[in-house]
Amino acid sequence: MGTTPRTPSSPDCLRAAPSLLRSRYNYFTPRGDRWLGYNARLGTIALLADDVVQLLRGDGSLSGIRSADKLVKLGFLHYGDELDQIFKTYNSAKNNTALHITIAPSLACNFACDYCYQNSYRNDRSMSPEVQAATVAFIGACVADGRRNVSLEWYGGEPLLAKDTVLSMTTAIHETVIRAGGCLKHVGIVTNGSLLAPATAAELQAAGVSEAQVSFDALLYVEGEKRGVLDAEGGPSPILLNVLSATSFLRMTLRVNVSSENKGDISNITEVLSTHGLAGSYYLARVDNFAGANSVSRPRGEGQFASQGMRQLPIVQVTSGTAGLARVQGGGPACNDSAPSRHASKIVGRGAFARMEQKSFASPEMLQQLADKLRPKEHFCSATTGAMFVIDADGDISRCWESAGVKSESIGNVLTERRTVEEKAVNAKWEAYHPLAYSACADCRVLPLCMGGCSYPRVVHDATNPECTSIRQQIDFCVDEVAKRLKLP
C-alpha cells in the first residue's frame, strides 16, 4: 500500500551499479618518474605511476584503471557522494563518550595585550568555593551520564593568578571523574608564562597537569605589555626562562602570535626559540579579525592547541600495481586556542601570513607540523561536537573559548539546572551549526582539512563569509613539501 510497483524492465538484479568516480579532494605532485598523490578526505599519501595519475586527473572513462579497489580504499576514487561521506564523518564525531572541559577560574590578567579580545570583559572576580564545587559536580554528572573520556584545560585571563584554585580543583576533578567511572586523560593549562616559575611547574605536575601552552608576541620583553623572548640585555626573557625550566615538568607548546606590529621580528623570535632547543615546539598563529567582511564585533585568532586522542594522519605508500600498504603515522595538535584582535590595523593579511607560516616549515623539526596541516578533521574544534563546555569564574557555561565571560553567549550555569530562554536559544544555534550548510565550504577542495574553520563567528554573530584558514592557500605547497621530505622509494 502506498508503494510504487517495480516494472519488469528494472528488477533489482539489473539495477545499475554505482559509478566509480574521481575524488575532488585529490592532489598530485611529481616524485621522480612517479607521482605522489594525496587525498584530503582520508589524509592518505601514495606513490602512483604516471598512467594512473593521468587517469585520475582526467575526465574520461576509468574502466581501465589499475588497482581500482585499493585506490577507492585510499580515497583517490570513490562511489556515491563524497559530501555525504563527510557529513556522516562530521555527525559520527558528535559522540557522547568524550568530555572536554575548559575552566577559566578568573578573567583577571597581569598583562595588557592590546589585541586580546577579552579586554572588555576583564574583572577581578575569582571562582568562589560555591562555583568550584558546582563545577566539579557538573563534571561528575557529565561523566556519570556517559561522557567518560575527559580532558581538562585551564584558561583565563591568567589562570595562575588563581593557582591555588587550579591545583585544588584539578585534584578534586580527577577524584570525581574516577569515582563517576570515567578517566581524566589529559590536563593542560594556557598561561602567559610569567608566573610559571619552576616551583609552580612542579606543583602543576604533581596535581596532574601534563602540558602548558605559552604565547609570545614580541622579540623584546616588556613587563605587563609584551611577551618577548629576549630581555633588554639580549638574554632569555623571564617568560622564556620559565618555559625552559618548565620543560622538566610539563610538555610545552609555544604559540607565536603574528600581527602587523611584530611581523618583521617573527624570524628572529623563532630563531631564538630554536637556539634554546625549542624548534618543533612552536607554531605561528595569526592575530585575526572577522569584523571587516562579516560585521563581527568580536574576532577570533587562528591557531592550534595540542590535545590527546586526535585522529592521526595516515601516510600510505602504494604503487599502481600491487598497492602494498606501508603505513607511517603522523599526528599532532588540534585547534583550540584564540588570540583575536579588535584592531584591524594590526592584522597581517591572510596571504602574507600563509607565506610566513610556510617559511617556518623549512626547518626539519617542523615536518610534524607540516604533516598536521594535511591531517583531516572531523570538526574544526570541540565546540561543534557537543562535547566541550567552557566554565568561567561566575559558573556560566559556554560552548566556545571565545565566549568565556560573555553572559549573552552562555548556554547555562553550573549553579542551576534550569536554562533561560536566551541560553536555550544560544545552545540551539550551536546544535544546528554544520559547515556543509554554507556553499563556500561545501564547494571547497580543502573542506576535510578545516571543516569550515572557526564556527564562532557564524554561530554567534551570523557571519556568512568568515576568513578561511591558511591551509586553503597552502595546500599545494604542503603536499609538495611533504613529498620532498618523506623517505619513500
Secondary structure as GFF3:
##gff-version 3
##sequence-region A 1 489
A	DSSP	three_ten_helix	12	14	.	.	.	ID=ss1
A	DSSP	beta_strand	20	22	.	.	.	ID=ss2
A	DSSP	beta_strand	26	31	.	.	.	ID=ss3
A	DSSP	beta_strand	34	39	.	.	.	ID=ss4
A	DSSP	beta_strand	44	48	.	.	.	ID=ss5
A	DSSP	alpha_helix	50	57	.	.	.	ID=ss6
A	DSSP	alpha_helix	68	73	.	.	.	ID=ss7
A	DSSP	beta_strand	77	79	.	.	.	ID=ss8
A	DSSP	alpha_helix	82	92	.	.	.	ID=ss9
A	DSSP	beta_strand	98	103	.	.	.	ID=ss10
A	DSSP	three_ten_helix	117	121	.	.	.	ID=ss11
A	DSSP	alpha_helix	129	144	.	.	.	ID=ss12
A	DSSP	beta_strand	149	154	.	.	.	ID=ss13
A	DSSP	three_ten_helix	159	162	.	.	.	ID=ss14
A	DSSP	alpha_helix	163	179	.	.	.	ID=ss15
A	DSSP	beta_strand	183	191	.	.	.	ID=ss16
A	DSSP	alpha_helix	198	207	.	.	.	ID=ss17
A	DSSP	beta_strand	211	216	.	.	.	ID=ss18
A	DSSP	beta_strand	218	220	.	.	.	ID=ss19
A	DSSP	beta_strand	228	230	.	.	.	ID=ss20
A	DSSP	alpha_helix	238	246	.	.	.	ID=ss21
A	DSSP	beta_strand	251	258	.	.	.	ID=ss22
A	DSSP	three_ten_helix	263	265	.	.	.	ID=ss23
A	DSSP	alpha_helix	266	275	.	.	.	ID=ss24
A	DSSP	beta_strand	282	286	.	.	.	ID=ss25
A	DSSP	alpha_helix	291	294	.	.	.	ID=ss26
A	DSSP	beta_strand	313	317	.	.	.	ID=ss27
A	DSSP	beta_strand	326	330	.	.	.	ID=ss28
A	DSSP	three_ten_helix	344	346	.	.	.	ID=ss29
A	DSSP	alpha_helix	350	360	.	.	.	ID=ss30
A	DSSP	three_ten_helix	364	366	.	.	.	ID=ss31
A	DSSP	alpha_helix	367	373	.	.	.	ID=ss32
A	DSSP	three_ten_helix	382	384	.	.	.	ID=ss33
A	DSSP	beta_strand	388	391	.	.	.	ID=ss34
A	DSSP	beta_strand	396	398	.	.	.	ID=ss35
A	DSSP	three_ten_helix	401	403	.	.	.	ID=ss36
A	DSSP	three_ten_helix	407	409	.	.	.	ID=ss37
A	DSSP	beta_strand	412	413	.	.	.	ID=ss38
A	DSSP	alpha_helix	421	432	.	.	.	ID=ss39
A	DSSP	three_ten_helix	435	437	.	.	.	ID=ss40
A	DSSP	alpha_helix	439	442	.	.	.	ID=ss41
A	DSSP	alpha_helix	447	450	.	.	.	ID=ss42
A	DSSP	alpha_helix	456	461	.	.	.	ID=ss43
A	DSSP	alpha_helix	471	485	.	.	.	ID=ss44
###
